[in-house]
Amino acid sequence: MQIGLLGPKGTFCDVALQKFLEQNKLNNATINYFPTISKVAKNMDNNDITILPLENSLDGYVQETLDALFNSNLQIICDIIIPIDFAFVSCYDKYDRLYVQFKAYGQCLDFINQDNLDIYQTQNNVESLEKMLENVNSSAIVPMHLTINKNFKTLIPHVIDNPHNYTRFVVIGKTNKENYQKDKCSLWVCANSDYPGALTDALKIFQKYQINLSCIMSRPTKNELGTYNFYIEFPVENKYKEIEEMIKDFAKEKGFTLKVLGMYSCLNN
């Protein structure tokens, strides 16, 4: 099995991968790390499964992942929720610069603003650690799991602004195993034309089948300014028949195109 994900080894995405491998008892997978979400997305068809971050409890949905799902013919197989926590570390007695991944920066602002350090943003948390080790008188904000069994002159744990911080990763593949429990459903609703009440008409179909939406988000079509598609997510709640009928209803409506991104399990259940 070929698995593609956001790297390098040691990132939170890698933590999600290890949980997936353990849960599915996979020992012989080939792991392909990519430096950016866009490069992961471009190689989705070359891997049996792909793991990408979909949502953070503080920052919301990852737009690049939403676009990757919309532009592919693959489906979500399952999602994995990982707790997020950071530490401030340095190998030096004095430091005047701080390396921090761009997302981690936004999640540790209260701590960062306590000191007047030069900020250098990085593409991933492992890079932050590596840059700190390479540059004298520097520091870094890194995931707590990267501090295990390492000797730092300065280590301040739990520097995150909000302790209730989680990231949801999705496992994307060519097929969705039928023996998986179905906990959630994700889909795109695309309006074929722009008219007043289009979104209301779409929502009425969900209401008809008593489907309780947990997320609805607009994303630009990228074809014309002011035109949007809608990412929608909801719990399955054993409403398999109702969901099937709802999908058929959308197929009958000339004003909409529906794309199912997957009915999938949550490995945390």
N, C-alpha and C positions, 0 to 999 in steps of 0.2 A: 504493500500500500504506500502510495506517495501522498504526503501531507504538506501543504503549503501554509505558511503563516508569517505574521509580522515578527521579525527577529530584531536582534540576534538572540541566542540562547540566554535565558535569564530574565527576559521581559515578563510582564504579566500575561501576555499572550502565550508564552511558553509554559507558564504555570497552568493555564487553562488546558493546554495540550496534554500535559502530564496527567491531569485529572481525567481527560477523555481517554487516554491510553490505558490508565488504570481501570476505569469503569468498564471498558470494552475488552480488557485483557489482550491488548495488542502489543506484541513484543518485537515484531520484525518490520515496523514501519520505517520508511525513509523520510526524514524530515528535511524540508526545503525552506530555509529562512530567506525572507526578502526584507530590504531596508525600509520600504514605505508601503502604505496601504494600497496606493495606486499600482505598485509593482506586484503586490500579492494578487490584486484583482485581475491584472493582465495575464496572470499565469493560472487562473482558476481552472481552466479547461485542461491544463497539463497535469493536474493533480487529482487524485481520487477524492480527497476532501480538502477543504480550506477552512482555516480558523481566523476570524476577524472580530475586532471589537465592534459591538453594535450600539451599546448604550452605557453611559455612566450616570450614576445617581445624582451627581452634582452638575455635570456639564451637559447632560441630555444625550441625544442620539448623534452618532458619528455619521456625518453627511456622506463621506466617501464610501462608507460601507453600504448605505442605503442606495447610492447610485450604482455600486457594483452589483447589488441584488437585482435592481431594476433592469440592468443591461445584460444580465446573464440568463441562461435557461436552467440554471441550477436551483436547488431548493435547500431551505434550512432543514437540517436533520435533527439538531438539538441545540439548546443553549446552555451555557455554563456561567454561573455567577461567581465572581472572585472578589473577596474583600481587598480593598486598596488601602495601604498604609505606607508612610514614608519616614525616612530618618535623614538627619543632617550629619554628614561625615567629613572628616579631613584627616590626612596623614601628617599634617604640618602644625607647628606651634602657632604660626600666624598665617592668616589667609586674607586676601583682598579681592578674590574673585569667586563666583559661584556658578557651577555648571548644573543646569536643571532642564529636564525635558519639558517641552512647551506646554503639555497638559498638566504635568506635575506642578509647574510654575503657578498655574491658575488655581490649583488645589492647596497650595501651601503659602499663600500670599501673606497671611497674618504673621507667620514666622519669618518669611523673607524680608518683610518690611521693618523688622526690628533692627537689622544691620544695614550699613551702607556699603554693600558689596557690589562689585561690577558683575552684572548678570550676563551669562553666556548660555543661550538656549540651545538644546540639543534635540536630535530626532528621536532618541529613545533613552530609557533610563540606564541601560548598560553603557551607552556612550558617555553619559554623565560621569559614571564611576571611572571609566577609562581615562577621560580627559583630566579628571582630578589627579589620578595617579601619574599622569604624564607631565603635569604642570606644577612647578613649585609654588608654594603659598596659595594654594587653591582649595576649594571645598566643593561638595556636591550634595544634592538631594537625591536619594536613591530609595528603591523599595526596601522594606524591612527585611525581606528574604535574602537580599544581597549583602546584608551585614553579618550573616551567620558565619561563624568560624573565621572572621577577619579581624585584624588588629588595627584599630584606628586611634590616633591620638585624641580625636574628638568624635564622640558619637552621641547625638541627641535623638532619641527615638520619638516616634509619634508626633511629627511636626505638621501633620495634615490639619487643615482648618476645621474639617468636619469629620468626626470619627465614623459617621454612618456613610461610608463611601464604598460603593461597589461598582464593578464594571461587568456588564453582561457580554459575553462572547458568543458568537454563533458558529456552529459547525455546518459548513455548506458543502453539498455533494451532488452527485449525478442522480442519485436515487434516495428516496426516504424509506427506510426499512419499515415494513408494515407491522412488524412485531413491537415497534416502539409504542409506548404509551403516548397519547397525544394530549399535551397540556395547553398548547397555545397555537394560534393560527396567525400568520402574517400575510398580507396581500397588498397589491397596488390597485387603486381605482383610478382610471384615466378617463376624464371627460372628453368625449369626441368633439364637443363644441362648447363654446363659452356662452352661457346664458344665465340670467338671474335665477337663482334657486337650484342650480345644478347640484351643489353639495347637499342641499336639503333633500332633493329627490333621491340621491344615493343613500343618505342616512335613513330615509323612510324604509328602505328595503331591509336594512339591519333591524330596525324597530319592528317590522312585520314579523320577523322570526325571533324576536326577543333576544337578540345577540348584544351583549353588553361590551361596548368598545372600551379598551383600556388605553388606546393611543390612536390619535389621528393627526397626521402631520402633512403639510403641503411641501412639495419639492418642485422647483421650476422644471418645466419640460425641456428647457435649453434649446427650444425651437423658435420661440417668440417671447418677447418681453411681456410679462403679466399672465402667462399661461402656466398651469400647475397640474401635477399629478398628486395623488394622496396616498401616503403610506398609512395603513390601518392594521391594528393588532388587537386581538381579543382572546380571552380564555376559552378553550373548547368546551369545558364543563359537560362532556359527554353528549353534546348536541350535534352529533355527526349527521343525523338526518336533516336537521334544520340548516346546517351549514351547506350541505349538498343542495338543498332546495334553494337556498339563498344564492348560491353560485349560478344555478340554472336561471334564476330570476334576472340576474345581472346580464346573462347571455342574451336574454330576450329584449333587454333594453337597448335601443339603438344609440342612446346618448352616452353609453359607457362601455369601456373595455376593462375587464377584470383579469388580473394576473395573480395567481396564487403563488406565494413565495414559500409555502410549506405549512403543514400541520406537524408539530414537532413536540418533543419531550424536553423537560428541564432536568438536567442531571442532578440538580440540587434537591429534587423531590424524592 
